[in-house]
Amino acid sequence: MANKTITVKLTKSLISCTDKQRANVAGLGLKRLHSAKTLENTPAVRGMIKKVIHLLEIVK
Protein backbone atom coordinates (compact mmCIF):
# COMPACT_ATOMS: atom_id res chain seq x y z
CA MET A 1 0.00 0.00 0.00
CA ALA A 2 2.41 2.69 -1.16
CA ASN A 3 -0.33 5.15 -2.16
CA LYS A 4 -1.78 6.15 1.22
CA THR A 5 -2.23 9.83 0.42
CA ILE A 6 -4.20 11.79 -2.14
CA THR A 7 -3.63 15.42 -3.16
CA VAL A 8 -6.59 17.58 -4.16
CA LYS A 9 -6.62 21.11 -5.58
CA LEU A 10 -9.59 23.50 -5.63
CA THR A 11 -9.94 24.64 -9.25
CA LYS A 12 -13.43 26.16 -9.37
CA SER A 13 -15.12 28.83 -7.29
CA LEU A 14 -17.55 28.16 -4.44
CA ILE A 15 -19.79 31.11 -5.37
CA SER A 16 -22.74 29.07 -6.67
CA CYS A 17 -22.31 26.08 -4.34
CA THR A 18 -24.65 24.89 -1.62
CA ASP A 19 -23.78 25.12 2.06
CA LYS A 20 -23.14 21.36 2.20
CA GLN A 21 -20.66 21.59 -0.67
CA ARG A 22 -18.89 24.51 1.03
CA ALA A 23 -18.70 22.46 4.24
CA ASN A 24 -17.17 19.53 2.35
CA VAL A 25 -14.53 21.74 0.76
CA ALA A 26 -13.73 23.26 4.16
CA GLY A 27 -13.57 19.77 5.66
CA LEU A 28 -10.99 18.84 3.07
CA GLY A 29 -8.90 21.79 4.26
CA LEU A 30 -9.21 23.87 1.08
CA LYS A 31 -9.68 27.57 1.73
CA ARG A 32 -9.26 29.51 -1.50
CA LEU A 33 -9.02 28.96 -5.23
CA HIS A 34 -5.97 26.93 -6.35
CA SER A 35 -5.18 25.79 -2.81
CA ALA A 36 -3.99 22.20 -2.53
CA LYS A 37 -3.96 19.72 0.32
CA THR A 38 -2.48 16.26 0.76
CA LEU A 39 -4.85 13.99 2.68
CA GLU A 40 -5.00 10.37 3.83
CA ASN A 41 -6.68 8.09 1.30
CA THR A 42 -9.55 6.85 3.51
CA PRO A 43 -13.16 6.04 2.61
CA ALA A 44 -14.36 9.16 4.46
CA VAL A 45 -12.05 11.47 2.53
CA ARG A 46 -12.91 9.79 -0.78
CA GLY A 47 -16.62 10.27 -0.02
CA MET A 48 -16.08 13.99 0.63
CA ILE A 49 -14.12 14.30 -2.61
CA LYS A 50 -16.88 12.51 -4.54
CA LYS A 51 -19.46 15.07 -3.39
CA VAL A 52 -17.48 18.01 -4.79
CA ILE A 53 -15.43 16.35 -7.54
CA HIS A 54 -16.70 18.92 -10.06
CA LEU A 55 -14.82 21.64 -8.14
CA LEU A 56 -11.57 19.73 -7.59
CA GLU A 57 -8.59 18.40 -9.46
CA ILE A 58 -6.77 15.30 -8.25
CA VAL A 59 -3.04 16.02 -8.38
CA LYS A 60 -0.69 13.08 -8.83
Biopython code that builds the backbone (N, CA, C, O; Angstrom):
import numpy as np
from Bio.PDB.StructureBuilder import StructureBuilder

atoms = [
    (1, "MET", "N", (0.829, -1.189, 0.000)),
    (1, "MET", "CA", (0.000, 0.000, 0.000)),
    (1, "MET", "C", (0.873, 1.252, 0.000)),
    (1, "MET", "O", (0.954, 1.941, 1.017)),
    (2, "ALA", "N", (1.509, 1.551, -1.089)),
    (2, "ALA", "CA", (2.407, 2.686, -1.163)),
    (2, "ALA", "C", (1.646, 3.998, -1.332)),
    (2, "ALA", "O", (2.159, 5.060, -0.979)),
    (3, "ASN", "N", (0.428, 3.935, -1.866)),
    (3, "ASN", "CA", (-0.332, 5.149, -2.164)),
    (3, "ASN", "C", (-1.354, 5.404, -1.058)),
    (3, "ASN", "O", (-2.542, 5.140, -1.237)),
    (4, "LYS", "N", (-0.892, 5.921, 0.091)),
    (4, "LYS", "CA", (-1.777, 6.148, 1.224)),
    (4, "LYS", "C", (-2.266, 7.583, 1.309)),
    (4, "LYS", "O", (-3.059, 7.916, 2.190)),
    (5, "THR", "N", (-1.805, 8.435, 0.406)),
    (5, "THR", "CA", (-2.234, 9.828, 0.421)),
    (5, "THR", "C", (-2.810, 10.215, -0.933)),
    (5, "THR", "O", (-2.538, 9.579, -1.951)),
    (6, "ILE", "N", (-3.607, 11.267, -0.917)),
    (6, "ILE", "CA", (-4.196, 11.790, -2.139)),
    (6, "ILE", "C", (-4.124, 13.316, -2.050)),
    (6, "ILE", "O", (-4.412, 13.889, -0.999)),
    (7, "THR", "N", (-3.747, 13.963, -3.129)),
    (7, "THR", "CA", (-3.629, 15.420, -3.159)),
    (7, "THR", "C", (-4.745, 15.992, -4.012)),
    (7, "THR", "O", (-4.937, 15.585, -5.158)),
    (8, "VAL", "N", (-5.483, 16.942, -3.444)),
    (8, "VAL", "CA", (-6.587, 17.580, -4.158)),
    (8, "VAL", "C", (-6.325, 19.075, -4.252)),
    (8, "VAL", "O", (-5.707, 19.667, -3.367)),
    (9, "LYS", "N", (-6.801, 19.676, -5.333)),
    (9, "LYS", "CA", (-6.618, 21.108, -5.576)),
    (9, "LYS", "C", (-7.966, 21.705, -5.950)),
    (9, "LYS", "O", (-8.674, 21.154, -6.793)),
    (10, "LEU", "N", (-8.327, 22.818, -5.339)),
    (10, "LEU", "CA", (-9.588, 23.501, -5.626)),
    (10, "LEU", "C", (-9.408, 24.319, -6.899)),
    (10, "LEU", "O", (-8.618, 25.262, -6.919)),
    (11, "THR", "N", (-10.129, 23.970, -7.961)),
    (11, "THR", "CA", (-9.940, 24.636, -9.249)),
    (11, "THR", "C", (-11.117, 25.501, -9.669)),
    (11, "THR", "O", (-10.987, 26.309, -10.589)),
    (12, "LYS", "N", (-12.263, 25.348, -9.016)),
    (12, "LYS", "CA", (-13.428, 26.161, -9.371)),
    (12, "LYS", "C", (-13.954, 26.870, -8.138)),
    (12, "LYS", "O", (-13.729, 26.428, -7.011)),
    (13, "SER", "N", (-14.653, 27.970, -8.358)),
    (13, "SER", "CA", (-15.125, 28.827, -7.290)),
    (13, "SER", "C", (-16.298, 28.208, -6.528)),
    (13, "SER", "O", (-17.036, 27.380, -7.061)),
    (14, "LEU", "N", (-16.450, 28.624, -5.285)),
    (14, "LEU", "CA", (-17.545, 28.161, -4.440)),
    (14, "LEU", "C", (-18.744, 29.101, -4.461)),
    (14, "LEU", "O", (-19.660, 28.942, -3.654)),
    (15, "ILE", "N", (-18.758, 30.077, -5.367)),
    (15, "ILE", "CA", (-19.791, 31.106, -5.373)),
    (15, "ILE", "C", (-21.194, 30.518, -5.512)),
    (15, "ILE", "O", (-22.098, 30.910, -4.775)),
    (16, "SER", "N", (-21.390, 29.597, -6.432)),
    (16, "SER", "CA", (-22.735, 29.073, -6.667)),
    (16, "SER", "C", (-22.965, 27.714, -6.015)),
    (16, "SER", "O", (-23.844, 26.967, -6.446)),
    (17, "CYS", "N", (-22.198, 27.385, -4.995)),
    (17, "CYS", "CA", (-22.309, 26.084, -4.339)),
    (17, "CYS", "C", (-23.275, 26.147, -3.163)),
    (17, "CYS", "O", (-23.554, 27.215, -2.618)),
    (18, "THR", "N", (-23.777, 24.975, -2.790)),
    (18, "THR", "CA", (-24.645, 24.886, -1.624)),
    (18, "THR", "C", (-23.805, 24.919, -0.348)),
    (18, "THR", "O", (-22.580, 24.799, -0.389)),
    (19, "ASP", "N", (-24.484, 25.082, 0.774)),
    (19, "ASP", "CA", (-23.781, 25.116, 2.057)),
    (19, "ASP", "C", (-23.109, 23.777, 2.366)),
    (19, "ASP", "O", (-22.032, 23.744, 2.962)),
    (20, "LYS", "N", (-23.739, 22.680, 1.965)),
    (20, "LYS", "CA", (-23.144, 21.361, 2.197)),
    (20, "LYS", "C", (-21.862, 21.191, 1.393)),
    (20, "LYS", "O", (-20.886, 20.626, 1.886)),
    (21, "GLN", "N", (-21.863, 21.679, 0.156)),
    (21, "GLN", "CA", (-20.660, 21.594, -0.670)),
    (21, "GLN", "C", (-19.549, 22.455, -0.090)),
    (21, "GLN", "O", (-18.388, 22.045, -0.082)),
    (22, "ARG", "N", (-19.890, 23.641, 0.392)),
    (22, "ARG", "CA", (-18.890, 24.508, 1.029)),
    (22, "ARG", "C", (-18.299, 23.836, 2.264)),
    (22, "ARG", "O", (-17.098, 23.929, 2.518)),
    (23, "ALA", "N", (-19.158, 23.154, 3.033)),
    (23, "ALA", "CA", (-18.697, 22.464, 4.239)),
    (23, "ALA", "C", (-17.757, 21.317, 3.872)),
    (23, "ALA", "O", (-16.772, 21.077, 4.569)),
    (24, "ASN", "N", (-18.052, 20.613, 2.792)),
    (24, "ASN", "CA", (-17.172, 19.529, 2.346)),
    (24, "ASN", "C", (-15.812, 20.057, 1.930)),
    (24, "ASN", "O", (-14.783, 19.474, 2.274)),
    (25, "VAL", "N", (-15.800, 21.152, 1.195)),
    (25, "VAL", "CA", (-14.526, 21.743, 0.761)),
    (25, "VAL", "C", (-13.736, 22.212, 1.977)),
    (25, "VAL", "O", (-12.522, 22.019, 2.039)),
    (26, "ALA", "N", (-14.412, 22.826, 2.943)),
    (26, "ALA", "CA", (-13.725, 23.260, 4.161)),
    (26, "ALA", "C", (-13.221, 22.053, 4.950)),
    (26, "ALA", "O", (-12.138, 22.105, 5.532)),
    (27, "GLY", "N", (-13.986, 20.985, 4.973)),
    (27, "GLY", "CA", (-13.574, 19.770, 5.664)),
    (27, "GLY", "C", (-12.352, 19.128, 5.042)),
    (27, "GLY", "O", (-11.577, 18.457, 5.724)),
    (28, "LEU", "N", (-12.183, 19.333, 3.749)),
    (28, "LEU", "CA", (-10.994, 18.838, 3.065)),
    (28, "LEU", "C", (-9.790, 19.733, 3.319)),
    (28, "LEU", "O", (-8.669, 19.374, 2.961)),
    (29, "GLY", "N", (-10.006, 20.897, 3.931)),
    (29, "GLY", "CA", (-8.902, 21.793, 4.259)),
    (29, "GLY", "C", (-8.561, 22.776, 3.161)),
    (29, "GLY", "O", (-7.493, 23.387, 3.190)),
    (30, "LEU", "N", (-9.453, 22.942, 2.188)),
    (30, "LEU", "CA", (-9.212, 23.872, 1.079)),
    (30, "LEU", "C", (-9.900, 25.187, 1.387)),
    (30, "LEU", "O", (-11.096, 25.219, 1.678)),
    (31, "LYS", "N", (-9.139, 26.278, 1.321)),
    (31, "LYS", "CA", (-9.684, 27.566, 1.727)),
    (31, "LYS", "C", (-9.972, 28.501, 0.566)),
    (31, "LYS", "O", (-11.020, 29.147, 0.538)),
    (32, "ARG", "N", (-9.057, 28.583, -0.391)),
    (32, "ARG", "CA", (-9.262, 29.508, -1.505)),
    (32, "ARG", "C", (-8.918, 28.835, -2.814)),
    (32, "ARG", "O", (-8.377, 27.730, -2.832)),
    (33, "LEU", "N", (-9.229, 29.499, -3.897)),
    (33, "LEU", "CA", (-9.016, 28.961, -5.228)),
    (33, "LEU", "C", (-7.547, 28.594, -5.431)),
    (33, "LEU", "O", (-6.656, 29.344, -5.032)),
    (34, "HIS", "N", (-7.301, 27.467, -6.037)),
    (34, "HIS", "CA", (-5.974, 26.928, -6.350)),
    (34, "HIS", "C", (-5.189, 26.478, -5.120)),
    (34, "HIS", "O", (-3.984, 26.243, -5.206)),
    (35, "SER", "N", (-5.869, 26.356, -3.966)),
    (35, "SER", "CA", (-5.180, 25.793, -2.806)),
    (35, "SER", "C", (-5.178, 24.271, -2.931)),
    (35, "SER", "O", (-6.114, 23.683, -3.471)),
    (36, "ALA", "N", (-4.135, 23.653, -2.434)),
    (36, "ALA", "CA", (-3.988, 22.202, -2.531)),
    (36, "ALA", "C", (-3.725, 21.632, -1.149)),
    (36, "ALA", "O", (-3.173, 22.301, -0.276)),
    (37, "LYS", "N", (-4.132, 20.379, -0.969)),
    (37, "LYS", "CA", (-3.958, 19.720, 0.317)),
    (37, "LYS", "C", (-3.693, 18.244, 0.081)),
    (37, "LYS", "O", (-4.332, 17.622, -0.767)),
    (38, "THR", "N", (-2.757, 17.688, 0.824)),
    (38, "THR", "CA", (-2.478, 16.258, 0.760)),
    (38, "THR", "C", (-3.162, 15.600, 1.948)),
    (38, "THR", "O", (-2.918, 15.969, 3.097)),
    (39, "LEU", "N", (-4.025, 14.619, 1.663)),
    (39, "LEU", "CA", (-4.852, 13.987, 2.680)),
    (39, "LEU", "C", (-4.640, 12.479, 2.676)),
    (39, "LEU", "O", (-4.132, 11.918, 1.705)),
    (40, "GLU", "N", (-5.031, 11.825, 3.769)),
    (40, "GLU", "CA", (-5.000, 10.368, 3.826)),
    (40, "GLU", "C", (-6.060, 9.814, 2.892)),
    (40, "GLU", "O", (-7.143, 10.384, 2.767)),
    (41, "ASN", "N", (-5.753, 8.716, 2.243)),
    (41, "ASN", "CA", (-6.681, 8.095, 1.301)),
    (41, "ASN", "C", (-7.570, 7.115, 2.067)),
    (41, "ASN", "O", (-7.334, 5.907, 2.053)),
    (42, "THR", "N", (-8.609, 7.659, 2.743)),
    (42, "THR", "CA", (-9.548, 6.854, 3.511)),
    (42, "THR", "C", (-10.921, 6.915, 2.854)),
    (42, "THR", "O", (-11.171, 7.808, 2.045)),
    (43, "PRO", "N", (-11.810, 5.997, 3.180)),
    (43, "PRO", "CA", (-13.159, 6.043, 2.608)),
    (43, "PRO", "C", (-13.904, 7.346, 2.920)),
    (43, "PRO", "O", (-14.670, 7.830, 2.086)),
    (44, "ALA", "N", (-13.688, 7.914, 4.103)),
    (44, "ALA", "CA", (-14.362, 9.160, 4.462)),
    (44, "ALA", "C", (-13.895, 10.311, 3.578)),
    (44, "ALA", "O", (-14.708, 11.098, 3.093)),
    (45, "VAL", "N", (-12.600, 10.405, 3.372)),
    (45, "VAL", "CA", (-12.048, 11.469, 2.525)),
    (45, "VAL", "C", (-12.489, 11.282, 1.077)),
    (45, "VAL", "O", (-12.838, 12.253, 0.405)),
    (46, "ARG", "N", (-12.476, 10.044, 0.592)),
    (46, "ARG", "CA", (-12.907, 9.785, -0.784)),
    (46, "ARG", "C", (-14.375, 10.135, -0.968)),
    (46, "ARG", "O", (-14.761, 10.610, -2.036)),
    (47, "GLY", "N", (-15.208, 9.909, 0.055)),
    (47, "GLY", "CA", (-16.621, 10.273, -0.022)),
    (47, "GLY", "C", (-16.808, 11.776, -0.093)),
    (47, "GLY", "O", (-17.664, 12.262, -0.832)),
    (48, "MET", "N", (-16.010, 12.523, 0.673)),
    (48, "MET", "CA", (-16.084, 13.989, 0.628)),
    (48, "MET", "C", (-15.651, 14.498, -0.740)),
    (48, "MET", "O", (-16.259, 15.417, -1.288)),
    (49, "ILE", "N", (-14.600, 13.898, -1.287)),
    (49, "ILE", "CA", (-14.121, 14.300, -2.614)),
    (49, "ILE", "C", (-15.188, 14.020, -3.668)),
    (49, "ILE", "O", (-15.398, 14.829, -4.572)),
    (50, "LYS", "N", (-15.855, 12.887, -3.552)),
    (50, "LYS", "CA", (-16.877, 12.506, -4.536)),
    (50, "LYS", "C", (-18.027, 13.513, -4.586)),
    (50, "LYS", "O", (-18.601, 13.747, -5.649)),
    (51, "LYS", "N", (-18.362, 14.105, -3.442)),
    (51, "LYS", "CA", (-19.464, 15.066, -3.386)),
    (51, "LYS", "C", (-19.141, 16.379, -4.096)),
    (51, "LYS", "O", (-20.049, 17.062, -4.569)),
    (52, "VAL", "N", (-17.868, 16.736, -4.177)),
    (52, "VAL", "CA", (-17.484, 18.009, -4.793)),
    (52, "VAL", "C", (-16.437, 17.828, -5.888)),
    (52, "VAL", "O", (-15.633, 18.726, -6.138)),
    (53, "ILE", "N", (-16.447, 16.660, -6.543)),
    (53, "ILE", "CA", (-15.428, 16.352, -7.542)),
    (53, "ILE", "C", (-15.448, 17.341, -8.700)),
    (53, "ILE", "O", (-14.428, 17.544, -9.359)),
    (54, "HIS", "N", (-16.614, 17.965, -8.955)),
    (54, "HIS", "CA", (-16.703, 18.921, -10.060)),
    (54, "HIS", "C", (-15.954, 20.225, -9.765)),
    (54, "HIS", "O", (-15.754, 21.038, -10.668)),
    (55, "LEU", "N", (-15.545, 20.428, -8.526)),
    (55, "LEU", "CA", (-14.815, 21.637, -8.139)),
    (55, "LEU", "C", (-13.325, 21.368, -7.974)),
    (55, "LEU", "O", (-12.537, 22.307, -7.862)),
    (56, "LEU", "N", (-12.932, 20.106, -7.957)),
    (56, "LEU", "CA", (-11.569, 19.727, -7.585)),
    (56, "LEU", "C", (-10.792, 19.159, -8.768)),
    (56, "LEU", "O", (-11.345, 18.790, -9.804)),
    (57, "GLU", "N", (-9.496, 19.109, -8.556)),
    (57, "GLU", "CA", (-8.586, 18.399, -9.458)),
    (57, "GLU", "C", (-7.733, 17.498, -8.574)),
    (57, "GLU", "O", (-7.200, 17.933, -7.552)),
    (58, "ILE", "N", (-7.610, 16.235, -8.981)),
    (58, "ILE", "CA", (-6.773, 15.298, -8.254)),
    (58, "ILE", "C", (-5.370, 15.411, -8.818)),
    (58, "ILE", "O", (-5.143, 15.139, -9.997)),
    (59, "VAL", "N", (-4.419, 15.816, -7.967)),
    (59, "VAL", "CA", (-3.038, 16.025, -8.376)),
    (59, "VAL", "C", (-2.263, 14.769, -8.082)),
    (59, "VAL", "O", (-2.375, 14.217, -6.987)),
    (60, "LYS", "N", (-1.479, 14.302, -9.030)),
    (60, "LYS", "CA", (-0.693, 13.077, -8.829)),
    (60, "LYS", "C", (0.645, 13.400, -8.214)),
    (60, "LYS", "O", (1.446, 12.498, -7.970)),
]
sb = StructureBuilder()
sb.init_structure("model")
sb.init_model(0)
sb.init_chain("A")
sb.init_seg("    ")
for serial, (resi, resn, name, xyz) in enumerate(atoms, 1):
    if name == "N":
        sb.init_residue(resn, " ", resi, " ")
    sb.init_atom(name, np.array(xyz, "f"), 0.0, 1.0, " ", f" {name:<3s}", serial, name[0])
structure = sb.get_structure()
